[in-house]
Amino acid sequence: MRIALVTDAWHPQVNGVVRTLDTTVSCLRRMGHEVLTVTPQGFRTLPCPTYPSIRVALWPSRGVARALEEFAPDAIHIATEGPLGHAARRWCLRRGLPFTTAFHTQFPEYIRLRAPLPVAWSYRYLQRFHAAAVRTMVPTPTQRDKLTARGFTHLVLWSRGVDTEIFRPDDAMSWPWPRPAAVYMGRVAVEKNIEAFLRLPGIATKVVIGDGPDLARFASRYPRCHFLGARYGRDLARHLAAGDVFVFPSRTDTFGLVLLEALACGLPVAAYPVQGPLDVIADGVCGALDEDLGRAIERALTIPRAACVAHAQRYSWDSATRDFLSYLAPLDSMRERAEADVGSQ
């Protein structure tokens, strides 16, 4: 199958959306499918306001149309709601072609943290964007239920996986800092609620792995925390495995891919009982969910590391990619109908 995947989130961005899409594309190609990725890399871009590491494509309609026409895909998936996603959506609608979308990020909540825009307005805008799709893929049952309550339709579950060849508990780094060591990994940004972790008292060592727009501000404000910057691949996994507990303070993630990566490295997870952790973490089995994050950390530290690894191994990227494939809307039926219409004239 020839699959066109259109996304405004792509390298060099480092986040769960990019890792999900990149891994899915790799799995699809390994399964024998041909994949075209339409990304900002092929367009003139400008920095996203308040988030300069994210580049936004400028006037991409003509380039998106050209890419899709030349590729002649069998299915089109629009992964994001940015300029590229809108251009691909318009192209499909004008030609009466079916497409699928995905809901990766709670942009309404993120926007509200940075600008005085009501969350309800943003959700109405996103609901209209996704309403034209044949199916909209969401990562968890909690996210599906939340979007259903806001008027979204034709929602299907597309879960995530973890690469247990990279993320594994052996060969951990050796840290000279006091124990226990609590680790946060992810984007260092206000929407991740990272300060709820940084200001917690009574933790011997706090480690932050990742980069983001608020890194310098938090590193200055919390000098006793260890900010290691961005890490990648096996080096990242070795740093993760060196910790004793993984702290996930976010209240707005749709899934939290880092949860699986931490579990695969043997770290129990401490988090709030919100979407993402509620769907991924089995409370008392591989982590602890509590509105008191400090209490969650205390409980999580009693959980065996082997139980965390076993839980992570239930999530396969191959299985998630097969689900993704099953949800696509092939264009063959539309082409056959058009050919039949021409033949009957």
VOMIRO-570044 format. One record per residue (C-alpha): residue in three letters; x, y negated, z. Coordinates in steps of 0.2 Angstrom, whole numbers, plus 5000, padded with zeros to 4 digits. Each point is the difference from the previous one (the first is absolute). Example, Ala and Ser with C-alpha at 12.3 -4.5 7.8 and 13.67 -1.06 7.14 Angstrom:
! VOMIRO-570044
ALA506250225039
SER500649834997
//
This chain:
! VOMIRO-570044
MET500050005000
ARG500649824996
ILE499649905016
ALA500249815001
LEU500349945017
VAL499849815003
THR500749925016
ASP500549835006
ALA501050095014
TRP501650084994
HIS501950005003
PRO501049915007
GLN498649985012
VAL500250125015
ASN498350055007
GLY498850155002
VAL499149964984
VAL501550004989
ARG500650165008
THR498350084997
LEU499949954982
ASP501850044996
THR499950175008
THR498450034991
VAL500749964983
SER501550115003
CYS498850155005
LEU499049964985
ARG501550014988
ARG500650165008
MET498350074997
GLY500249964981
HIS499049854999
GLU500649844990
VAL499849845011
LEU500149824995
THR500349885015
VAL499449824996
THR500949905014
PRO500649825003
GLN501750054993
GLY499449984983
PHE499449825002
ARG500549835006
THR499649985018
LEU500049885015
PRO500250035018
CYS498450045010
PRO499649855012
THR500650045018
TYR500750164993
PRO501449964988
SER500650184999
ILE498450044990
ARG500149954982
VAL498349964992
ALA499850024981
LEU499649844990
TRP498750004986
PRO500250194997
SER498450034990
ARG500850014983
GLY501550115006
VAL498850125009
ALA498950024985
ARG501550034989
ALA500750135012
LEU498450095001
GLU499650004982
GLU501750064995
PHE500050145013
ALA498250064995
PRO499750085017
ASP498850155004
ALA499649925017
ILE500349835008
HIS500349975019
ILE500049825007
ALA500950015017
THR499949825006
GLU498949854999
GLY501449874994
PRO500249924984
LEU500550164991
GLY498650095007
HIS498849874995
ALA500749994982
ALA499850194998
ARG498350005007
ARG499449864987
TRP500850104986
CYS499150165005
LEU498349915003
ARG500149924983
ARG500250164991
GLY498850105011
LEU501450125006
PRO499950085017
PHE501349985013
THR500450045018
THR500649895014
ALA500850025018
PHE499849905016
HIS501750005008
THR500149845010
GLN498849915012
PHE500449834991
PRO498549915008
GLU500850035018
TYR501749954994
ILE499549854991
ARG499049945016
LEU501650015010
ARG500849884988
ALA498649894994
PRO498349945007
LEU499050114987
PRO498550105007
VAL500350194999
ALA498250024994
TRP500449894984
SER501550104996
TYR499150175002
ARG498649944988
TYR501349954987
LEU500850175002
GLN498450094999
ARG499649924983
PHE501750054994
HIS499850185004
ALA498150024996
ALA500550024981
ALA501150155003
VAL499450184997
ARG500850045017
THR500949915013
MET501350105010
VAL500249975018
PRO501350085012
THR499050055015
PRO498250045006
THR500049855012
GLN500549884985
ARG498650084989
ASP498749975014
LYS500649825003
LEU499949964982
THR498350084998
ALA499349895013
ARG500649854990
GLY499150064984
PHE501450094991
THR499450154990
HIS500750164991
LEU501350025013
VAL501150165000
LEU501450065012
TRP501850004994
SER501250045014
ARG501949985001
GLY501550125002
VAL501750005007
ASP501750064993
THR500650125013
GLU501650034990
ILE500549825005
PHE499049975016
ARG500550145012
PRO500650005018
ASP501850074998
ASP501649904997
ALA499349855010
MET501149845003
SER500849995017
TRP499549845009
PRO501049935015
TRP498549915007
PRO499050055016
ARG498650134999
PRO498650014996
ALA500149914983
ALA498449944992
VAL500049974981
TYR499049894989
MET500250034981
GLY499249894987
ARG499749834993
VAL500649875013
ALA498549884998
VAL498649935011
GLU498650104992
LYS500950165007
ASN499749945018
ILE501850045003
GLU500149885014
ALA498850115011
PHE501550125000
LEU501449875002
ARG499349925015
LEU499650175010
PRO500950015016
GLY500950155008
ILE500750084984
ALA501850045001
THR500449974982
LYS499049934985
VAL500550024982
VAL499349924985
ILE500450074983
GLY499449904985
ASP500049834992
GLY498649874997
PRO499649825000
ASP500049985019
LEU501650105004
ALA501149855004
ARG498749925012
PHE499750165009
ALA501950045001
SER500349835008
ARG498550015012
TYR500450185006
PRO501950015001
ARG500050165011
CYS499250104986
HIS501150084987
PHE499549954982
LEU500850114988
GLY499349934984
ALA499450114985
ARG500650184998
TYR499750124987
GLY499950184996
ARG500950125011
ASP500949865009
LEU498349945005
ALA499450175006
ARG501650025011
HIS499649845008
LEU498250055003
ALA500550175007
ALA501249915013
GLY498549935009
ASP498950075014
VAL498349934995
PHE499349914985
VAL498949855004
PHE498749944987
PRO499249845006
SER499149964984
ARG498149985001
THR499849974982
ASP500850144990
THR498950114989
PHE501150155003
GLY501849975006
LEU501150114990
VAL501449975013
LEU499050105012
LEU500350164990
GLU501849954997
ALA500349985019
LEU499150165004
ALA501050104988
CYS501649935008
GLY499350075017
LEU499449845008
PRO498350005009
VAL499049844996
ALA499349875012
ALA498649904992
TYR498449915002
PRO498450104997
VAL499649924983
GLN499950054982
GLY501650084994
PRO500550085016
LEU498350065004
ASP500050104983
VAL501850055001
ILE500550035018
ALA499350145010
ASP499949925017
GLY501050105013
VAL500650124987
CYS501349894990
GLY499749835008
ALA499049895011
LEU498649884996
ASP499649875013
GLU499549815001
ASP501449995012
LEU501550024989
GLY501250025015
ARG498950145007
ALA500050084982
ILE501950005000
GLU500150095017
ARG498850134994
ALA500850024983
LEU501750035008
THR499450165008
ILE499550084983
PRO501250134993
ARG501049954984
ALA499650174992
ALA498149965001
CYS500349844991
VAL501050084986
ALA498650144998
HIS498749874998
ALA500949904987
GLN500250164989
ARG498250004998
TYR500149864988
SER500650034982
TRP500449884986
ASP499650134987
SER498350035008
ALA499649815001
THR500549994982
ARG498950144994
ASP498649905009
PHE500549844991
LEU499950104983
SER498350075004
TYR499349825003
LEU500649924984
ALA498749964986
PRO500650074984
LEU499749894984
ASP499650154989
SER498149995003
MET500049824995
ARG501050034985
GLU498950154994
ARG498449895003
ALA500849864989
GLU500550124986
ALA498250085001
ASP499249834998
VAL501149964985
GLY499650174992
SER498249975002
GLN500049844991
//
